Amino acid sequence: IGMGVPAKAMQLTLFDGLLSNINVVDNIAKGESYFYNEVQRIKDTILKINDGRKWLILIDELFKGTNVQDAMKCSTVVIEGLIKVKQSLFILSTHLYEIGEALKGHKNICFKYFETTVDDEQLKFSYQLKEGISNDRLGYLILKREKVIELLERL
């Protein structure tokens, strides 16, 4: 049994199942927003993992379909609930570094980030996982580097 990983090596325990909350979409025909479907996906995940089995759960950008304040509050509440599930492993990604402050007191949560350095407005990615929480703010730099601001000024 195996899977591709972008690393020299990886060791991982066996799990009874894998759940992914990565490809969430809205459904205009049903009148379901992106955020509503995020909530439904989390709800389905919670119902499924309550079976005592060992799950590997992958969640990318929890609650990105709502405003920042709601996303932080909803993410914190969900994560604090999920940490009660001791037999499963959750891997979550977020750009909301602020929720780390609310969660850093939990012993069974570890924080990691991918290192990025900026040299003369050029981004350099090490692709190395580092300990801690990144508070990098790179969005505006990318917008500027791609000359979007310059294009807007010409309008």
C-alpha positions as CSV (number, residue, x, y, z in Angstrom):
1,I,0.0,0.0,0.0
2,G,1.4,3.4,-0.8
3,M,0.9,6.8,-2.2
4,G,3.0,9.5,-3.8
5,V,4.3,12.1,-1.5
6,P,6.6,15.0,-2.5
7,A,9.3,14.1,0.1
8,K,12.3,12.0,0.4
9,A,10.4,9.7,2.8
10,M,7.3,9.5,4.8
11,Q,6.0,7.2,7.5
12,L,2.3,7.2,8.3
13,T,0.2,4.8,10.3
14,L,-2.6,2.8,8.6
15,F,-6.0,4.3,8.7
16,D,-9.4,2.8,8.2
17,G,-10.4,5.6,5.8
18,L,-9.5,8.9,4.1
19,L,-11.8,11.9,4.0
20,S,-11.1,15.0,2.0
21,N,-12.7,18.5,2.3
22,I,-10.7,19.9,-0.5
23,N,-12.9,20.2,-3.6
24,V,-16.0,22.0,-2.2
25,V,-18.2,23.9,-4.7
26,D,-21.4,25.8,-4.7
27,N,-24.6,24.6,-6.4
28,I,-26.6,27.4,-8.0
29,A,-29.3,25.0,-9.3
30,K,-30.0,23.9,-5.7
31,G,-29.5,27.4,-4.3
32,E,-26.6,26.2,-2.2
33,S,-23.7,28.6,-1.6
34,Y,-20.1,27.7,-1.4
35,F,-20.1,28.4,2.4
36,Y,-23.3,26.3,2.9
37,N,-21.6,23.4,1.1
38,E,-18.5,23.8,3.3
39,V,-20.7,23.5,6.4
40,Q,-22.5,20.5,5.0
41,R,-19.1,18.8,4.2
42,I,-17.9,19.4,7.7
43,K,-21.2,18.1,9.1
44,D,-20.9,15.0,7.0
45,T,-17.3,14.5,8.1
46,I,-18.3,14.8,11.8
47,L,-21.1,12.3,11.4
48,K,-18.7,9.9,9.6
49,I,-15.8,10.0,12.0
50,N,-18.0,9.4,15.0
51,D,-17.7,5.7,14.3
52,G,-14.6,5.0,16.4
53,R,-12.5,4.1,13.4
54,K,-9.1,5.7,12.5
55,W,-9.5,8.3,9.8
56,L,-7.1,10.6,8.0
57,I,-9.0,13.8,7.3
58,L,-7.6,16.5,4.9
59,I,-9.2,19.9,5.0
60,D,-8.0,22.8,2.8
61,E,-8.9,26.4,3.7
62,L,-11.7,25.7,6.1
63,F,-14.6,28.2,5.6
64,K,-13.1,30.3,2.9
65,G,-16.6,30.9,1.5
66,T,-17.4,33.5,4.1
67,N,-16.0,36.7,5.6
68,V,-12.8,36.6,7.6
69,Q,-14.4,37.1,11.0
70,D,-16.9,34.3,10.5
71,A,-14.2,32.1,9.0
72,M,-12.0,32.5,12.1
73,K,-14.8,31.9,14.5
74,C,-16.3,28.9,12.6
75,S,-12.8,27.4,12.1
76,T,-11.8,27.7,15.7
77,V,-15.1,26.2,16.9
78,V,-14.8,23.3,14.5
79,I,-11.1,22.6,15.2
80,E,-11.7,22.7,19.0
81,G,-14.5,20.2,18.5
82,L,-12.4,17.9,16.2
83,I,-9.5,17.7,18.6
84,K,-11.7,15.5,20.8
85,V,-11.4,12.8,18.2
86,K,-8.2,11.1,19.4
87,Q,-8.0,8.1,17.0
88,S,-7.9,10.2,13.8
89,L,-5.4,12.5,12.2
90,F,-6.5,15.9,10.8
91,I,-4.4,17.9,8.4
92,L,-5.8,21.4,7.9
93,S,-4.5,24.3,5.9
94,T,-5.5,27.9,6.4
95,H,-4.3,31.4,5.7
96,L,-6.0,32.6,8.9
97,Y,-2.9,32.7,11.1
98,E,-4.9,34.5,13.8
99,I,-6.7,31.3,14.8
100,G,-3.4,29.9,15.8
101,E,-3.4,32.2,18.9
102,A,-6.7,30.7,20.0
103,L,-5.5,27.1,19.4
104,K,-1.9,27.1,20.5
105,G,-2.7,26.0,24.0
106,H,-3.8,22.6,22.8
107,K,-1.1,20.0,23.2
108,N,-2.4,17.8,20.4
109,I,-2.2,20.5,17.8
110,C,1.1,21.2,16.0
111,F,1.5,24.2,13.7
112,K,3.6,24.0,10.5
113,Y,4.1,26.2,7.5
114,F,5.9,26.4,4.3
115,E,8.7,28.9,4.3
116,T,8.7,31.7,1.8
117,T,11.4,34.4,1.6
118,V,11.1,37.7,-0.3
119,D,14.2,39.1,-2.0
120,D,13.8,42.3,-4.1
121,E,10.1,41.6,-4.4
122,Q,10.8,38.1,-5.7
123,L,9.3,35.1,-3.9
124,K,11.4,32.1,-3.1
125,F,9.9,28.9,-1.9
126,S,12.0,26.4,0.0
127,Y,9.2,23.8,0.0
128,Q,10.4,22.9,3.5
129,L,7.9,22.4,6.3
130,K,8.9,24.6,9.3
131,E,7.7,24.6,12.9
132,G,5.3,27.4,13.9
133,I,2.8,29.8,12.3
134,S,3.7,32.0,9.3
135,N,2.2,35.5,9.3
136,D,3.5,36.3,5.9
137,R,1.4,38.7,3.9
138,L,2.3,38.1,0.3
139,G,-1.0,38.8,-1.6
140,Y,-0.4,42.5,-2.3
141,L,3.2,41.8,-3.3
142,I,2.0,39.3,-5.9
143,L,-0.6,41.7,-7.1
144,K,2.1,44.4,-7.5
145,R,4.6,42.1,-9.0
146,E,2.1,40.9,-11.6
147,K,1.6,44.6,-12.5
148,V,-2.1,44.5,-11.7
149,I,-1.8,47.8,-9.8
150,E,0.0,49.4,-12.7
151,L,-2.8,48.3,-15.0
152,L,-5.4,49.7,-12.7
153,E,-3.6,53.0,-12.6
154,R,-3.9,53.2,-16.4
155,L,-7.7,52.8,-16.4
